[in-house]
Amino acid sequence: MFADESKVDAELNADVEQALAQAGEDQLFPIVQLGEPVLRQQAEVYNGQLKHETLVKLIEAMRQTMHEAPGVGLAAPQIGLGLAFAVLEDHVRDDEDDPREIAEMPFRVIINPRYEPISDVTASFFEGCLSFEGYQAVRRRWVDIKAYWEDENGKAHEERLHGWPARIFQHETDHLSGEVYIDKAQLRSLTSDENLGEYWAYDPVPAQAAEELGFEL
């Protein structure tokens, strides 16, 4: 549980409340871009540094910011806050045969998350990041993981995740250790969003891109 008021960081709490006030009625935060030091720092373990009501308001503002971007995940460092939590949400697309195995992921808050692979199976797909706006690259990730996290009330969770939900969880959790997806991506696959749409979007398995751009899957 995160109900111990003695752990509240008064200065940090005031800073977050000020940021929320500046976010206005729409509650939209600016998303920091690569080059901001906070994206490369180890996030601080969350153990109740914010008042619960402040945390709840922050989570809702992060959710609104994620939706507006639009994205399927947003980590606290991406709004300039070096605390170990993120918000996630994704929904099934129209294409049932999508090889990325996109599945329903209801909105959730993941606090102090971690994961471990539970099989040797990996998959490589184009991936993007709200903090590296306008580009995507092919990144290999585990297909099956065991995910662990706490929710906003401090309740512990664990769940097996597969396919695209597993990728989202890995992506956002990695942010909290200062890693951005491009660090381990196939750099020759790096493409603008416009060129992805023009050349590669028709084939979610990036085999043709690998052949023409010269990288290995």
C-alpha positions, 0 to 999 in steps of 0.5 A: 500500500502507498498510504503512508503519508510520512513517505510523501515528498512535499516538494515533489508533490507540489511540483506535480500539482503545479504541472497538473495546473499548467496542463489546463482543462484538457490535462495534456502534458508535453512529451519530452523527446530524446536528449532530455536527461530524464529519459536516460536515468534510472527512475526512482522506485515509487513508494508513496512520494505523492499524495494518493489524490495527486497520484490519481490526478496524475494518472488520469492526465497521463492517460489523456496525454497518451490518448491524445498523442496517440499512443498505447503507453506512456511512462512517467519519465516521458513527461519529465517525472523520474518515478517508476510507473507508466500507463498502458492501454491498447485495443484489438484492431480490425485485422484478426490475422495481424502477425503481431498478435495484438490483443485487448489490453484494458487501461492499467497503471504499472508501478515498479514494473519488471518482467522476465521471458518465459520462453525463448521465442522472439519476434521483430516488428516495427516499433515507435516511441512518443519520445522519438516522434516521427520515426519507427524501427524494427526491434526484436522482443520476447513474445512471452513474458511474466509481468509483475507490477503494483497498481495505484493502490499498492496491490501487487499483480503478476500476469503472463503476457503474449504478443503485442501486449507483452511488447508494450509492457517491455517497452514502457518498463524499459523506459524506467531504466533509462532505455529507449527502444532504438537502443537495441533496434535494427538501425538500418530499419529506421524509417520516418512514419511517412515512409513506413506508411508508403513502403512497409505498412502493408507487411507487418512482418518486416521481411521486405523491409529487411531485404531492401534496407539491408538488415537481419530479422 
